[in-house]
Amino acid sequence: MSIRHIVLWKLAADDADTRALHAEQIEERLLSLRGVIAEIEHLEVGRNVAYPQTNWDVVLVSEFADVEALERYQVHPAHQEVAAFVRSVVTERAGIDFPA
């Protein structure tokens, strides 16, 4: 059973320029994982373009063959490096994993 993994983040920076930069950096770093981590079947990143006062700032939508593949992705050193950066620039995270 394929698993869809969705994560939302709220950025920590107060000013719009820094928020935009951090969103861009998150997107670039996550997209760079395609082709590096074999378990990724699909990965896309979106940056919010409307209602910034209520919407989340960045979203990751990815798919994996099964929960075991998702778990291998989670512990992969390249993912761990990206995750450390993301944690350094966000204040909140929400996630969900469900059958694709």
C-alpha positions as CSV (number, residue, x, y, z in Angstrom):
1,M,0.0,0.0,0.0
2,S,1.5,3.3,-1.1
3,I,1.8,6.0,1.6
4,R,1.2,9.7,1.0
5,H,3.3,11.8,3.5
6,I,2.2,15.5,3.9
7,V,4.0,18.0,6.2
8,L,3.1,21.6,6.8
9,W,5.3,24.2,8.3
10,K,5.0,27.7,9.8
11,L,8.1,29.8,9.4
12,A,9.7,31.5,12.4
13,A,10.9,34.8,10.8
14,D,8.9,37.9,11.4
15,D,9.8,39.8,8.2
16,A,8.4,38.9,4.8
17,D,11.8,38.9,3.0
18,T,13.4,36.4,5.5
19,R,10.2,34.2,5.4
20,A,10.4,34.2,1.6
21,L,14.1,33.3,1.7
22,H,13.5,30.5,4.2
23,A,10.6,29.1,2.2
24,E,12.7,29.1,-0.9
25,Q,15.6,27.4,0.9
26,I,13.3,24.7,2.3
27,E,11.9,24.0,-1.2
28,E,15.3,23.8,-2.8
29,R,16.7,21.5,-0.1
30,L,13.7,19.2,-0.2
31,L,13.6,19.0,-3.9
32,S,17.3,18.1,-3.9
33,L,16.4,14.8,-2.2
34,R,14.7,13.5,-5.4
35,G,17.2,11.1,-7.0
36,V,19.3,10.9,-3.8
37,I,16.9,8.9,-1.7
38,A,15.6,5.9,-3.7
39,E,12.5,5.5,-1.6
40,I,11.0,8.7,-2.8
41,E,8.3,7.9,-5.5
42,H,7.0,11.5,-5.6
43,L,8.0,14.7,-3.9
44,E,6.7,18.2,-4.4
45,V,6.9,21.3,-2.3
46,G,4.6,24.3,-2.3
47,R,4.9,27.8,-0.9
48,N,1.8,29.6,0.3
49,V,0.6,32.4,-1.9
50,A,-2.6,33.6,-0.1
51,Y,-3.8,34.4,3.4
52,P,-0.4,34.4,5.1
53,Q,-2.0,35.3,8.4
54,T,-3.9,32.0,8.6
55,N,-2.3,29.6,6.2
56,W,0.7,27.4,6.7
57,D,3.8,28.7,4.9
58,V,5.3,25.6,3.2
59,V,3.9,22.1,2.3
60,L,5.7,18.9,1.4
61,V,3.6,16.3,-0.5
62,S,5.5,13.0,-1.0
63,E,4.7,9.4,-1.7
64,F,6.4,6.1,-0.7
65,A,5.8,2.5,-1.6
66,D,4.9,1.6,2.1
67,V,5.5,2.7,5.7
68,E,8.8,0.9,5.7
69,A,10.0,3.0,2.7
70,L,8.9,6.2,4.5
71,E,10.8,5.1,7.6
72,R,14.0,4.6,5.5
73,Y,13.5,8.0,4.0
74,Q,13.1,9.5,7.5
75,V,16.5,8.2,8.7
76,H,18.4,8.7,5.5
77,P,21.4,11.1,6.2
78,A,20.4,13.4,3.4
79,H,16.9,13.8,4.8
80,Q,18.3,14.3,8.3
81,E,20.4,17.2,7.0
82,V,17.5,18.9,5.4
83,A,15.3,18.3,8.4
84,A,17.8,19.9,10.7
85,F,17.8,23.1,8.5
86,V,14.0,23.1,8.4
87,R,13.7,22.8,12.2
88,S,16.1,25.8,12.5
89,V,13.7,28.1,10.6
90,V,10.2,26.9,11.6
91,T,8.0,27.3,14.6
92,E,5.3,24.8,13.9
93,R,4.9,21.5,12.1
94,A,1.9,19.4,11.2
95,G,2.0,16.1,9.4
96,I,-0.2,13.2,8.2
97,D,0.5,9.9,6.5
98,F,-2.3,8.1,4.8
99,P,-2.9,5.5,2.0
100,A,-2.3,7.0,-1.4
